[in-house]
Amino acid sequence: MAPPHLLTLRQLTAKGLRPGGQGVQAQVLWRSRRYGAPGVRAAYLYDVRFALPKRTATARQRVALGKANAARRTCPECLRDAGYVLPRHLGTCLDCAEEMAAA
């Protein structure tokens, strides 16, 4: 329903673009009857002519992200990689949390 030069954020991302600092150019509004989110919903549109190519992470940034994600998966109790991000409310892997609850 929108002009072809106006795209949503997901459509820009699919084309390898980002808004590039431009504000929202237009919006599409529709009535939602979805359970839990009734009311009016909006899709924000950006002009593809002002969009810029997506930036890629440097090698150092990728290494830093890998280390940070590994730290989020490592249990402080048993010191093993759980294979998933540890729940913050437990602070340990699920196996260690079960052992602590049983004790």
Sequence and secondary structure as in RCSB ss.txt:
>XXXX:A:sequence
MAPPHLLTLRQLTAKGLRPGGQGVQAQVLWRSRRYGAPGVRAAYLYDVRFALPKRTATARQRVALGKANAARRTC
PECLRDAGYVLPRHLGTCLDCAEEMAAA
>XXXX:A:secstr
   TTEE HHHHHHTTEE TT    EEEEEEE  TT  EEEEEEEEEGGG EE     HHHHHHHHHHHHHHHB 
TTT SB SS   TTT S HHHHHHHHH 
